[in-house]
Amino acid sequence: AHEAVASQAATGPTPAPVTPTPAPAPGPSDTVVRALLVPVPESGPSAPAAVLPGRPDAPRPTVRAAEAPVVAQGGAPCGACGTANSPGRHFCRFCATPLVARPATEAEGPYAGQRPRLARDRSRWIVRALATAAVVALLVGGIIGGPPAARAVQDHFADRAPVHPAAWRASHAAPKQGASMAGDGYSNTWWGTGYAGDSAGQYLEALFGEPTDLLAVLITPGSGKNTTRADGQATPRTFDLVVTDSGGETHVSQHRINDGGTQKIELRVRDAVSVRLVVRTAWRADPSRQVAVAELEFFGRSFS
């Protein structure tokens, strides 16, 4: 123990531990200190900026109170809504329900598997009915009219060809103005009756070598194309055409033509063997002129 005390005394006392001193906190800068010491003038209020004009607010609609319903007097109330209606109304003024009771129709419904009928246009049935009536009318007309009606239709649409007579004859003729001059194909030669005046009753006749179906006749009256000249002959005004067929039956027709120029006359006779032109009255008839016919042409059915 004395040795321990002696060693401790020789080394000296033990030093105490040293505590570190903390660094001082940084203080405010000079700028901050000056800002706090120097007074700063306050800014005044800013002027208002320019803006677009605003739209005026629309006035709010005025809410009107519903008018008190007028109570109908003497009318029956509606069976659906109970509103009273005035007499004479057919529908409710509130819900439009019919006020007049309708008889209930009990329509029979379709059977099971039955298809509904298609809605067809009735105009088709009308057109078909008219077409059927036209066909029936044609058939009836053909039966009642017989062959003449059918022949009239055929003659109307038939092509026409010239028919040349086999011979010519006349009741009388002037010298060198025989009947054949009316069928020689020249309009400057002519048949003359040989009598002055209207030569009523005188005739010119064409004879065919075989029965011919006639459809039309062309007549050129006078002594030439310019028959209205002062020096020309008289021309037929009214005359009869007497056509004789192969059965000996005669077909007579009356006609009236103008003074001059080739003119067409419809003449439809089957199996004709002769055609006679009988003069009745004349144009420009006087004691110094005779009735003349320059050309008489016939046309029949063409079989080509």
Residue pairs with C-beta under 8 A, 6 or more apart in sequence:
71 84
72 84
72 85
72 86
73 86
74 86
74 87
75 84
75 85
75 86
75 87
75 89
76 84
76 85
76 99
77 83
77 84
77 85
78 84
78 85
78 92
78 94
78 95
78 97
78 99
79 97
79 99
80 92
80 95
80 97
81 92
81 94
81 95
81 97
83 92
83 93
83 94
83 95
85 92
85 93
85 99
86 93
89 99
90 98
90 99
90 100
91 97
91 98
91 99
92 98
92 99
110 116
141 149
142 149
142 150
151 270
152 268
155 213
155 215
155 268
155 301
158 215
158 301
158 302
159 301
159 302
159 304
160 215
160 216
160 299
160 300
160 301
160 302
161 299
161 300
161 301
161 302
161 304
162 297
162 298
162 299
163 208
163 212
163 214
163 298
163 299
163 300
164 183
164 298
165 183
165 206
165 207
165 208
165 275
165 298
166 207
166 208
166 209
167 206
167 207
168 178
168 179
168 180
168 182
168 183
168 204
168 205
168 206
168 207
169 179
169 205
169 207
170 178
170 179
170 191
170 193
170 202
170 203
170 204
170 205
171 193
171 201
171 202
171 203
171 204
172 193
172 194
172 195
172 202
173 179
173 191
173 192
173 193
173 194
174 192
174 193
174 194
174 290
175 194
177 190
177 191
177 192
177 194
177 292
178 191
179 191
179 204
179 205
180 191
181 189
181 190
181 191
182 190
182 191
182 204
182 293
182 294
182 295
182 296
183 206
183 295
183 296
183 297
185 295
186 295
187 220
187 224
187 225
187 294
187 295
188 224
188 225
188 294
189 294
190 222
190 223
190 224
190 233
190 292
190 293
190 294
190 295
191 204
191 292
191 293
192 223
192 233
192 290
192 291
192 292
193 199
193 202
193 279
193 290
193 291
193 292
194 290
195 202
195 290
195 291
196 286
196 287
196 288
196 289
196 290
197 282
197 285
197 286
197 287
198 234
198 237
198 279
198 280
198 281
198 282
198 285
198 291
199 234
199 279
199 282
199 285
199 290
199 291
200 279
200 280
200 281
201 278
201 279
202 278
202 279
202 291
203 276
203 277
203 278
203 279
204 276
204 277
204 293
204 296
205 274
205 275
205 276
205 277
206 274
206 275
206 276
206 296
206 298
207 273
207 274
208 272
208 273
208 274
210 273
211 245
211 246
211 270
211 271
211 272
211 273
212 271
212 272
212 273
212 298
212 300
213 269
213 270
213 271
213 272
213 300
213 301
214 243
214 267
214 268
214 269
214 272
214 275
214 298
214 299
214 300
215 266
215 267
215 268
215 299
215 300
215 301
216 264
216 265
216 266
216 267
216 298
216 299
217 241
217 264
217 265
217 267
217 275
217 296
217 297
217 298
217 299
218 262
218 263
218 264
218 265
218 295
218 296
218 297
218 298
218 299
219 236
219 257
219 262
219 263
219 265
219 277
219 293
219 295
219 296
219 297
220 261
220 262
220 263
220 293
220 294
220 295
220 296
221 227
221 235
221 236
221 257
221 259
221 260
221 263
221 283
221 292
221 293
221 294
222 228
222 232
222 233
222 234
222 235
222 259
222 260
222 292
222 293
222 294
223 232
223 233
223 292
223 294
224 232
224 294
225 294
226 232
226 260
227 233
227 235
227 259
227 260
227 261
227 292
227 294
228 259
228 260
232 284
232 289
232 292
233 289
233 290
233 291
233 292
234 282
234 283
234 284
234 285
234 286
234 289
234 290
234 291
234 292
235 257
235 259
235 260
235 282
235 283
235 284
235 291
235 292
235 293
236 257
236 277
236 279
236 280
236 281
236 282
236 283
236 291
236 293
237 256
237 257
237 259
237 280
237 281
237 282
237 283
238 254
238 255
238 256
238 280
238 281
239 254
239 255
239 257
239 277
239 278
239 279
239 280
240 252
240 253
240 254
240 255
240 276
240 277
240 278
240 280
241 252
241 253
241 255
241 265
241 267
241 275
241 276
241 277
241 278
242 250
242 251
242 252
242 275
242 276
242 278
243 250
243 251
243 252
243 253
243 267
243 269
243 272
243 274
243 275
243 276
244 250
244 251
244 272
244 273
244 274
244 276
245 251
245 269
245 270
245 271
245 272
245 273
246 271
246 272
246 273
247 271
251 269
253 267
254 280
255 265
257 263
257 265
259 283
259 284
262 295
267 275
275 298
277 293
277 296
279 291
282 291
285 291
